[in-house]
Amino acid sequence: MSEVQPQNCNLNIWYSLPEELWGNVTGVYKSMPGWLGFKDGIPYWFGREEDNIFIWASVEPSGLSFYARMGDDEWSDWMEKFKLEATKAVGFEVGEPEDGFL
């Protein structure tokens, strides 16, 4: 396991996504390793902010934003799985806008 540190990522899943596809994204949330559920409308995995390891997500103008505290390797593996599953769920390639995914 690599050293625990802050992580973040924005994805090209925009707030304007049709409600039907947001339902699919919620299904991806629930299928991901470490799923804990929603608290005050925010999805969490592995723990909450007061824990050593956690991931949470929010919908921002810049896209679906993730913030986490975990090791680089674990974070990379988890995020790659999320992108793959989200791509299947929404019908377009999910990735980071700064990498050209619009």
C-alpha positions as CSV (number, residue, x, y, z in Angstrom):
1,M,0.0,0.0,0.0
2,S,1.4,3.4,-0.9
3,E,1.5,6.5,1.4
4,V,-1.9,8.0,2.1
5,Q,-2.2,11.5,0.7
6,P,-4.9,13.9,-0.7
7,Q,-6.2,13.0,-4.2
8,N,-8.6,14.7,-6.5
9,C,-10.1,14.4,-10.0
10,N,-12.7,16.1,-12.1
11,L,-14.6,14.1,-14.7
12,N,-16.6,15.1,-17.8
13,I,-19.9,14.1,-16.2
14,W,-21.7,17.5,-16.2
15,Y,-24.6,18.6,-14.0
16,S,-26.7,19.0,-17.1
17,L,-26.6,15.2,-17.7
18,P,-30.2,13.9,-18.2
19,E,-31.8,12.6,-15.0
20,E,-32.0,9.0,-16.5
21,L,-28.2,9.0,-16.9
22,W,-27.6,10.4,-13.4
23,G,-29.6,7.3,-12.2
24,N,-27.0,5.2,-14.0
25,V,-24.1,7.1,-12.4
26,T,-25.7,6.4,-9.0
27,G,-25.7,2.7,-9.9
28,V,-22.0,3.0,-10.6
29,Y,-21.4,4.7,-7.2
30,K,-23.1,1.8,-5.5
31,S,-21.1,-0.8,-7.4
32,M,-17.7,0.6,-6.6
33,P,-15.4,-0.9,-3.9
34,G,-15.8,0.8,-0.5
35,W,-19.3,2.1,-1.1
36,L,-20.8,3.5,2.2
37,G,-23.8,5.4,0.9
38,F,-25.0,9.0,0.8
39,K,-24.7,11.4,3.7
40,D,-26.5,14.8,3.2
41,G,-26.6,14.0,-0.6
42,I,-22.9,13.3,-0.9
43,P,-21.7,9.8,-1.9
44,Y,-18.9,8.3,0.2
45,W,-16.6,5.3,-0.1
46,F,-14.3,3.7,2.5
47,G,-14.9,6.4,5.2
48,R,-15.7,10.1,5.8
49,E,-13.5,13.1,6.2
50,E,-12.6,12.3,9.8
51,D,-11.2,8.9,8.7
52,N,-7.7,8.2,7.4
53,I,-9.0,6.7,4.0
54,F,-12.0,8.1,2.2
55,I,-13.5,9.2,-1.2
56,W,-16.4,11.6,-1.7
57,A,-17.8,13.2,-4.8
58,S,-19.8,16.3,-5.8
59,V,-21.3,17.7,-8.9
60,E,-19.6,21.0,-9.7
61,P,-19.6,23.4,-12.7
62,S,-16.3,21.8,-13.7
63,G,-17.9,18.3,-13.8
64,L,-18.2,15.4,-11.4
65,S,-15.5,16.1,-8.8
66,F,-13.9,13.6,-6.5
67,Y,-11.8,14.2,-3.4
68,A,-10.0,11.5,-1.5
69,R,-7.3,10.6,1.0
70,M,-5.6,7.4,0.1
71,G,-2.5,6.0,-1.5
72,D,-1.6,6.8,-5.1
73,D,-1.8,3.2,-6.4
74,E,-5.2,2.5,-4.7
75,W,-6.5,5.8,-5.9
76,S,-5.4,5.2,-9.5
77,D,-6.9,1.7,-9.6
78,W,-10.2,2.9,-8.0
79,M,-10.5,5.9,-10.4
80,E,-9.7,3.8,-13.5
81,K,-12.4,1.4,-12.5
82,F,-14.9,4.2,-11.9
83,K,-14.1,5.7,-15.4
84,L,-14.6,2.4,-17.1
85,E,-17.9,1.6,-15.3
86,A,-19.2,5.2,-15.8
87,T,-18.3,5.0,-19.5
88,K,-20.5,2.0,-19.9
89,A,-23.3,3.6,-17.8
90,V,-23.6,6.9,-19.6
91,G,-22.7,5.9,-23.1
92,F,-19.8,8.2,-23.7
93,E,-16.1,8.0,-22.8
94,V,-15.6,9.4,-19.3
95,G,-12.4,11.1,-18.5
96,E,-10.8,14.3,-17.2
97,P,-11.5,17.5,-19.2
98,E,-7.9,18.6,-18.9
99,D,-7.0,15.4,-20.8
100,G,-9.4,16.4,-23.6
101,F,-12.5,14.5,-22.5
102,L,-15.4,16.9,-23.1
